[in-house]
Amino acid sequence: MQLPKFFVCPLLLLIVAGCRSGEFTHYVAPEITGRVLAADTHQPLANATVRRVGASNTSSSQQVKGGQLMMQSDGAQTDADGKFVLGGKSVFALFRKPGWWSVEVAYSRSGYETLQTNYTGSSVTSHTADGAPVINTGDILLNPLAK
């Protein structure tokens, strides 16, 4: 028995949707946790911004595409204790296995110098229950701006 052509595409979509997606989900950015402190007093900095910057898993010859720009998050804010969690990112890919080589992160707060640094796969300290890589940065120290 041969299926009519207009049944083939929806049938394939149902088959793919019914498959376990874990094998096709790949992390392209790790979850990043830590605490932001003032470098001079070592007091926690509330409301500091932590965000990914740049295209971390592409070479410099590749331009960031519009969809990638729309997917970039605004980042995370530190709480009263200076703690933050910058969520990981994953993508669904059938035929290739995307990943990440490094992630560039910027830490900023008004009245303090912005700190920008890179983390690589060797910086991963643990994994979440779903397998997402986690980088615990420990304490990040921001220097006050010169007066």
PATORVO-567745 format. One record per residue: x, y, z negated of N, C-alpha, C in turn; residue number from 1; residue in three letters. Coordinates in Angstrom, 3 decimals, m for minus. Example, Ala and Ser with C-alpha at 12.3 -4.5 7.8 and 13.67 -1.06 7.14 Angstrom:
2
((13.190 m5.690 m7.800) (12.300 m4.500 m7.800) (13.200 m3.300 m7.800) 1 ALA),
((12.850 m2.250 m7.080) (13.670 m1.060 m7.140) (12.900 0.030 m7.870) 2 SER),
//
This chain:
147
((0.839 m1.180 0.000) (0.000 0.000 0.000) (0.885 1.244 0.000) 1 MET),
((0.609 2.176 0.858) (1.385 3.402 0.950) (0.555 4.556 0.401) 2 GLN),
((1.168 5.355 m0.496) (0.480 6.495 m1.090) (0.460 7.661 m0.117) 3 LEU),
((m0.637 8.403 m0.100) (m0.662 9.620 0.726) (0.413 10.589 0.236) 4 PRO),
((0.935 11.383 1.168) (2.046 12.292 0.861) (1.727 13.271 m0.270) 5 LYS),
((0.491 13.725 m0.364) (0.174 14.730 m1.380) (0.120 14.129 m2.787) 6 PHE),
((0.194 12.786 m2.925) (0.265 12.150 m4.237) (1.702 11.934 m4.696) 7 PHE),
((2.639 11.928 m3.796) (4.020 11.590 m4.129) (4.652 12.622 m5.061) 8 VAL),
((4.541 13.893 m4.722) (5.172 14.942 m5.537) (4.592 14.986 m6.956) 9 CYS),
((3.258 15.033 m7.128) (2.722 15.020 m8.498) (3.083 13.748 m9.256) 10 PRO),
((3.147 12.619 m8.551) (3.510 11.370 m9.194) (4.949 11.430 m9.705) 11 LEU),
((5.856 11.962 m8.890) (7.244 12.111 m9.327) (7.351 13.046 m10.524) 12 LEU),
((6.599 14.132 m10.522) (6.613 15.063 m11.651) (6.134 14.386 m12.931) 13 LEU),
((5.089 13.563 m12.824) (4.598 12.841 m13.996) (5.634 11.851 m14.514) 14 LEU),
((6.318 11.198 m13.613) (7.343 10.232 m14.024) (8.477 10.943 m14.751) 15 ILE),
((8.961 12.045 m14.176) (10.054 12.794 m14.803) (9.601 13.375 m16.142) 16 VAL),
((8.378 13.902 m16.211) (7.868 14.486 m17.455) (7.713 13.426 m18.532) 17 ALA),
((7.402 12.207 m18.139) (7.231 11.131 m19.101) (8.533 10.541 m19.597) 18 GLY),
((9.627 10.830 m18.915) (10.928 10.321 m19.333) (11.406 11.041 m20.583) 19 CYS),
((12.220 10.382 m21.348) (12.820 11.015 m22.513) (13.763 12.098 m22.025) 20 ARG),
((13.526 13.332 m22.438) (14.302 14.453 m21.904) (15.642 14.632 m22.593) 21 SER),
((15.915 13.911 m23.681) (17.167 14.075 m24.407) (18.389 13.864 m23.542) 22 GLY),
((18.311 12.959 m22.573) (19.447 12.690 m21.708) (19.682 13.820 m20.710) 23 GLU),
((18.679 14.657 m20.520) (18.784 15.739 m19.551) (18.936 17.108 m20.216) 24 PHE),
((18.923 17.135 m21.543) (19.082 18.382 m22.268) (20.544 18.533 m22.656) 25 THR),
((21.129 19.662 m22.276) (22.554 19.898 m22.516) (22.734 21.251 m23.191) 26 HIS),
((23.587 21.301 m24.190) (23.833 22.554 m24.901) (24.832 23.398 m24.125) 27 TYR),
((24.455 24.654 m23.881) (25.324 25.585 m23.157) (25.855 26.678 m24.087) 28 VAL),
((25.404 26.672 m25.329) (25.917 27.589 m26.346) (25.654 26.964 m27.711) 29 ALA),
((26.635 26.991 m28.598) (26.452 26.388 m29.917) (25.647 27.285 m30.853) 30 PRO),
((25.138 26.694 m31.918) (24.558 27.476 m33.009) (25.734 28.039 m33.798) 31 GLU),
((25.652 29.303 m34.181) (26.747 29.942 m34.912) (26.197 30.481 m36.227) 32 ILE),
((26.852 30.123 m37.325) (26.428 30.569 m38.648) (27.602 31.220 m39.362) 33 THR),
((27.310 32.012 m40.368) (28.370 32.624 m41.151) (27.836 33.748 m42.011) 34 GLY),
((28.750 34.617 m42.421) (28.410 35.737 m43.285) (29.260 36.929 m42.886) 35 ARG),
((28.666 38.125 m42.840) (29.383 39.344 m42.471) (29.571 40.187 m43.728) 36 VAL),
((30.840 40.569 m43.969) (31.199 41.348 m45.154) (31.954 42.607 m44.756) 37 LEU),
((31.926 43.609 m45.638) (32.751 44.806 m45.457) (34.185 44.420 m45.798) 38 ALA),
((35.136 44.768 m44.936) (36.534 44.377 m45.140) (37.143 45.038 m46.371) 39 ALA),
((36.721 46.254 m46.691) (37.330 46.970 m47.809) (36.787 46.549 m49.173) 40 ASP),
((35.506 46.222 m49.243) (34.894 45.889 m50.537) (34.504 44.418 m50.671) 41 THR),
((34.502 43.709 m49.576) (34.051 42.304 m49.516) (32.601 42.148 m49.957) 42 HIS),
((31.811 43.226 m49.812) (30.378 43.177 m50.099) (29.637 42.746 m48.834) 43 GLN),
((28.537 41.998 m48.979) (27.755 41.574 m47.812) (27.191 42.778 m47.061) 44 PRO),
((27.151 42.675 m45.744) (26.578 43.729 m44.906) (25.240 43.239 m44.356) 45 LEU),
((24.168 43.819 m44.892) (22.828 43.492 m44.398) (22.589 44.226 m43.086) 46 ALA),
((21.753 43.663 m42.240) (21.338 44.249 m40.961) (22.474 44.454 m39.956) 47 ASN),
((23.519 43.680 m40.078) (24.551 43.679 m39.032) (24.015 42.833 m37.877) 48 ALA),
((24.421 43.162 m36.663) (23.970 42.429 m35.487) (25.050 41.454 m35.044) 49 THR),
((24.637 40.234 m34.757) (25.528 39.192 m34.243) (24.926 38.731 m32.931) 50 VAL),
((25.707 38.838 m31.844) (25.149 38.442 m30.547) (26.246 37.888 m29.641) 51 ARG),
((25.795 37.035 m28.717) (26.703 36.535 m27.685) (26.892 37.626 m26.647) 52 ARG),
((28.092 37.733 m26.125) (28.364 38.696 m25.056) (29.063 37.986 m23.918) 53 VAL),
((28.886 38.499 m22.711) (29.554 37.915 m21.549) (28.933 36.604 m21.127) 54 GLY),
((29.426 36.100 m20.018) (28.990 34.803 m19.485) (29.991 33.777 m19.956) 55 ALA),
((29.685 33.076 m21.036) (30.672 32.243 m21.704) (30.984 30.934 m21.002) 56 SER),
((30.111 30.415 m20.172) (30.410 29.120 m19.572) (30.608 29.219 m18.067) 57 ASN),
((30.985 30.394 m17.587) (31.272 30.539 m16.168) (32.661 31.117 m16.001) 58 THR),
((33.242 30.888 m14.868) (34.551 31.477 m14.622) (34.379 32.945 m14.265) 59 SER),
((35.472 33.700 m14.326) (35.381 35.141 m14.092) (34.993 35.468 m12.649) 60 SER),
((35.132 34.511 m11.729) (34.773 34.770 m10.335) (33.271 34.640 m10.094) 61 SER),
((32.539 34.102 m11.080) (31.104 33.942 m10.925) (30.388 35.103 m11.593) 62 GLN),
((29.358 35.615 m10.917) (28.559 36.681 m11.493) (27.383 36.091 m12.250) 63 GLN),
((26.977 36.783 m13.308) (25.801 36.357 m14.053) (24.574 36.660 m13.215) 64 VAL),
((23.689 35.687 m13.094) (22.483 35.844 m12.279) (21.352 36.428 m13.117) 65 LYS),
((20.318 36.947 m12.441) (19.204 37.598 m13.106) (18.536 36.730 m14.150) 66 GLY),
((18.332 35.453 m13.831) (17.709 34.541 m14.780) (18.561 34.349 m16.024) 67 GLY),
((19.883 34.312 m15.847) (20.775 34.182 m16.992) (20.699 35.418 m17.873) 68 GLN),
((20.595 36.583 m17.269) (20.476 37.817 m18.044) (19.183 37.828 m18.845) 69 LEU),
((18.082 37.352 m18.233) (16.802 37.340 m18.933) (16.818 36.354 m20.096) 70 MET),
((17.611 35.277 m19.994) (17.661 34.265 m21.042) (18.546 34.681 m22.213) 71 MET),
((19.396 35.697 m22.038) (20.269 36.118 m23.119) (19.434 36.692 m24.251) 72 GLN),
((19.741 36.266 m25.462) (18.963 36.738 m26.601) (19.506 38.067 m27.105) 73 SER),
((18.700 38.716 m27.943) (19.120 39.962 m28.555) (20.094 39.709 m29.695) 74 ASP),
((20.230 38.493 m30.118) (21.145 38.156 m31.193) (20.414 37.901 m32.492) 75 GLY),
((21.176 37.988 m33.569) (20.637 37.748 m34.905) (21.024 38.905 m35.809) 76 ALA),
((20.244 39.095 m36.852) (20.524 40.114 m37.861) (20.941 39.401 m39.137) 77 GLN),
((21.859 40.006 m39.867) (22.244 39.434 m41.152) (21.189 39.765 m42.198) 78 THR),
((21.059 38.881 m43.181) (20.110 39.123 m44.270) (20.793 39.933 m45.369) 79 ASP),
((20.150 40.074 m46.518) (20.686 40.881 m47.621) (22.021 40.336 m48.135) 80 ALA),
((22.253 39.032 m47.966) (23.513 38.412 m48.396) (24.558 38.403 m47.285) 81 ASP),
((24.253 39.046 m46.145) (25.183 39.083 m45.023) (25.179 37.827 m44.181) 82 GLY),
((24.295 36.868 m44.486) (24.264 35.589 m43.764) (23.486 35.720 m42.464) 83 LYS),
((23.896 34.922 m41.479) (23.209 34.920 m40.184) (23.225 33.521 m39.584) 84 PHE),
((22.271 33.289 m38.693) (22.229 32.073 m37.871) (21.893 32.529 m36.462) 85 VAL),
((22.821 32.339 m35.559) (22.614 32.636 m34.141) (22.314 31.303 m33.473) 86 LEU),
((21.070 31.118 m33.055) (20.625 29.833 m32.530) (21.393 29.372 m31.298) 87 GLY),
((21.503 28.062 m31.139) (22.132 27.478 m29.962) (21.200 27.567 m28.767) 88 GLY),
((21.745 27.302 m27.592) (20.948 27.315 m26.364) (21.156 26.004 m25.626) 89 LYS),
((20.048 25.494 m25.077) (20.152 24.279 m24.282) (19.406 24.484 m22.976) 90 SER),
((19.764 23.674 m21.988) (19.107 23.717 m20.692) (18.737 22.304 m20.288) 91 VAL),
((17.772 22.196 m19.386) (17.347 20.924 m18.821) (18.008 20.785 m17.459) 92 PHE),
((18.772 19.729 m17.247) (19.459 19.528 m15.974) (19.378 18.057 m15.579) 93 ALA),
((18.889 17.812 m14.362) (18.750 16.438 m13.881) (20.039 15.867 m13.309) 94 LEU),
((20.733 16.652 m12.496) (21.806 16.082 m11.687) (23.211 16.470 m12.112) 95 PHE),
((23.366 17.532 m12.863) (24.699 17.886 m13.306) (24.676 18.067 m14.811) 96 ARG),
((25.811 18.039 m15.419) (25.897 18.121 m16.860) (26.557 19.447 m17.239) 97 LYS),
((25.753 20.513 m17.389) (26.339 21.797 m17.772) (26.825 21.736 m19.214) 98 PRO),
((27.729 22.599 m19.540) (28.255 22.642 m20.895) (28.785 24.026 m21.184) 99 GLY),
((29.616 24.124 m22.182) (30.211 25.409 m22.513) (31.675 25.188 m22.872) 100 TRP),
((32.498 26.152 m22.500) (33.918 26.101 m22.810) (34.246 27.022 m23.971) 101 TRP),
((33.683 28.189 m23.943) (33.871 29.133 m25.041) (32.673 30.064 m25.095) 102 SER),
((32.501 30.683 m26.237) (31.430 31.646 m26.410) (32.043 32.883 m27.063) 103 VAL),
((31.714 34.036 m26.502) (32.224 35.300 m27.024) (31.119 35.921 m27.865) 104 GLU),
((31.451 36.302 m29.090) (30.474 36.829 m30.028) (30.922 38.197 m30.520) 105 VAL),
((29.973 39.122 m30.620) (30.249 40.464 m31.140) (29.487 40.656 m32.447) 106 ALA),
((30.183 41.216 m33.433) (29.619 41.544 m34.737) (29.638 43.059 m34.859) 107 TYR),
((28.488 43.669 m35.149) (28.457 45.132 m35.230) (27.472 45.600 m36.294) 108 SER),
((27.770 46.785 m36.827) (26.882 47.459 m37.778) (27.277 48.921 m37.772) 109 ARG),
((26.292 49.793 m37.911) (26.604 51.220 m37.906) (27.530 51.537 m39.089) 110 SER),
((28.522 52.397 m38.815) (29.497 52.768 m39.830) (30.697 51.842 m39.888) 111 GLY),
((30.705 50.798 m39.026) (31.803 49.820 m39.027) (32.272 49.576 m37.604) 112 TYR),
((33.542 49.190 m37.483) (34.095 48.840 m36.173) (33.456 47.543 m35.691) 113 GLU),
((33.187 47.458 m34.405) (32.659 46.223 m33.824) (33.799 45.219 m33.699) 114 THR),
((33.525 44.001 m34.061) (34.501 42.916 m33.934) (33.996 41.971 m32.860) 115 LEU),
((34.851 41.639 m31.908) (34.494 40.712 m30.840) (35.515 39.581 m30.847) 116 GLN),
((35.040 38.346 m30.810) (35.936 37.195 m30.849) (35.366 36.037 m30.036) 117 THR),
((36.191 35.039 m29.748) (35.799 33.854 m28.978) (35.844 32.624 m29.862) 118 ASN),
((34.946 31.700 m29.587) (34.956 30.382 m30.220) (34.942 29.347 m29.108) 119 TYR),
((35.671 28.265 m29.292) (35.737 27.197 m28.299) (35.157 25.913 m28.882) 120 THR),
((35.153 24.885 m28.068) (34.651 23.596 m28.519) (35.395 23.061 m29.726) 121 GLY),
((36.663 23.422 m29.871) (37.426 22.959 m31.039) (37.001 23.675 m32.318) 122 SER),
((36.182 24.735 m32.193) (35.684 25.469 m33.364) (34.450 24.820 m33.974) 123 SER),
((33.874 23.830 m33.310) (32.652 23.176 m33.792) (32.941 22.495 m35.133) 124 VAL),
((32.119 22.818 m36.141) (32.322 22.270 m37.481) (31.351 21.142 m37.811) 125 THR),
((30.184 21.110 m37.121) (29.195 20.062 m37.367) (28.185 20.054 m36.228) 126 SER),
((27.149 19.247 m36.383) (26.049 19.171 m35.411) (24.733 19.161 m36.174) 127 HIS),
((23.685 19.728 m35.552) (22.355 19.675 m36.153) (21.796 18.274 m35.987) 128 THR),
((20.628 18.035 m36.561) (19.983 16.724 m36.447) (19.693 16.363 m35.001) 129 ALA),
((19.406 17.380 m34.136) (19.154 17.080 m32.716) (20.438 17.010 m31.898) 130 ASP),
((21.585 17.172 m32.516) (22.843 17.048 m31.789) (23.437 18.355 m31.308) 131 GLY),
((22.823 19.481 m31.647) (23.363 20.779 m31.220) (24.676 21.057 m31.951) 132 ALA),
((25.696 21.509 m31.222) (26.954 21.849 m31.887) (26.770 23.082 m32.775) 133 PRO),
((27.433 23.086 m33.937) (27.349 24.201 m34.875) (28.756 24.695 m35.180) 134 VAL),
((28.918 26.014 m35.143) (30.175 26.642 m35.544) (29.886 27.473 m36.782) 135 ILE),
((30.516 27.120 m37.902) (30.400 27.922 m39.109) (31.628 28.819 m39.149) 136 ASN),
((31.407 30.119 m38.976) (32.514 31.073 m38.879) (33.110 31.432 m40.224) 137 THR),
((32.401 31.100 m41.302) (32.852 31.540 m42.617) (32.567 33.032 m42.773) 138 GLY),
((33.450 33.751 m43.473) (33.252 35.186 m43.684) (33.891 35.984 m42.565) 139 ASP),
((33.092 36.879 m41.975) (33.553 37.801 m40.937) (33.697 39.165 m41.590) 140 ILE),
((34.869 39.781 m41.504) (35.129 41.065 m42.141) (35.097 42.190 m41.120) 141 LEU),
((34.237 43.191 m41.375) (34.166 44.364 m40.517) (34.831 45.545 m41.209) 142 LEU),
((35.687 46.233 m40.487) (36.395 47.399 m41.028) (35.518 48.648 m40.913) 143 ASN),
((35.483 49.457 m41.976) (34.723 50.711 m41.895) (35.364 51.630 m40.862) 144 PRO),
((34.531 52.474 m40.229) (35.055 53.455 m39.288) (35.868 54.499 m40.039) 145 LEU),
((36.925 54.985 m39.405) (37.743 56.040 m40.006) (36.930 57.315 m40.100) 146 ALA),
((37.098 58.052 m41.199) (36.314 59.291 m41.379) (37.019 60.477 m40.831) 147 LYS),
//
